[in-house]
């Protein structure tokens, strides 16, 4: 049996992780089909005077917000931002981190030192303040820019993991043997190095998704990054904070969605870690 | 010196004055120091010496696989069919590795990638040199597994290295090394990690494949028994230098260098009962502090003044038999 199939078997036996994965799949589908599932237009304000802060009803299953918009519809559309930015930025960060890590691990000592000291400096900068400052200046940043900038400030730990793995792998006998038989550099990278670092990369990316979703929500809550009226869970919570006691559903619905989603990603990520690294289980 | 013999006949492999240096905090170590070596087409040549004498580094240097801080010194020459391997570009030397000259390592488990199926690994070795499709390469990998005597090659091709025994893994490594039909196989202690019975099987397999493919083999080992049975000529290496070279029969009948003599005396013998194994006193000196004069003199039972001061060249005793020892010029001192 292949190592991947063995890992899949271990993952399937982990009930919490499977439950989380199922929940995430459902959430992904809900986000993908948001236009079909949403009962109302997430941006429409049918009657800001009479329909604001209405409790759940047949017409608005999860109530309305202070601008009379449908909370369920906004939460569904907000999932697109959270999941899109979370998954997209995590994926991009892994690719960037793997690229730099491979480069540092394979290049000569000078390149390695320059790259890794750069990473040391980058890790010392507080990411959240850096992003706050950036979006305070760039106040019309589109969603893809939020994704790219979050990824661009999040790949440093991955690059360290990959570099460390490459440094030890490139001294291994099987890499020496492959070189001795004339394997070209690309085959050494794709066949011998990346499969070995794939597992730690997948784990670090999946655990990163939750953090990125929280980071994006935090930025949105502060009114930075993706701008209203586009619904994000972060700016929905902000919309609800002034009516927290009179209309708690406005903030609670996206808040609960956020907590459940991040918990699910962390559980699934933990399950992946246990499944892919038998020693840690 | 390195011009091929008249008549346009160049040996398959001709190494002249090969030196490899390692620069470290303790100074410069000349791990390989002026080695000459010739392998003719189709012949099996032994390279013998104890750990640390430079035999593995020599093998790596032939394919330019020495990693920094190791460096092949200027003035070294490695010619394969007359072509200077040390002058090739990165792409050209890569095309030589595995394709014309293949190297098999001694650790059959760690030399295989644990996460790849063995069929895939052999196929990759083929695809490194030949523009064939994945499917064709896989099919040829199965053929190679059959050629190295692995039963049910079709099924074994999808196995992972940990599912095979040590002997099977060594066969897989041989299949990888021979997949592109190299003209020269550098076998670095190919059986050291195996049981004695498996060792014999692998060596016999190697013999058979050699005859079938018509390749030359440089058998690098510390095991004199292996060399005696399978090689035509033997080089003996000590402290980074060749100390003796001879046709195998002559070497065993009349070892000229005291080091060779010591090696042979150290092999236990069934006919002669001994209380203790005979060992050569002392150790190989570290490569950054070779002794002056003959490098073997601190361990040599015959050493005299001259040995401590002047390094002997390789001196010829009889055609094809040379030894780096002053005894060749003063045979009378051997009794002493």
Interface residues (C-beta under 8 A of the other chain):
Chain A: X2 X3 X172 X173 X174 X176 X177 X178 X179 X180 X181 X182 X183 X184 X187 X191 X192 X195 X196
Chain B: X63 X65 X94 X95 X96 X97 X98 X99 X102 X103 X104 X105 X107 X110 X111 X112 X113 X114 X115 X116 X117 X120 X124 X125 X127 X128 X129 X160 X173 X176 X177
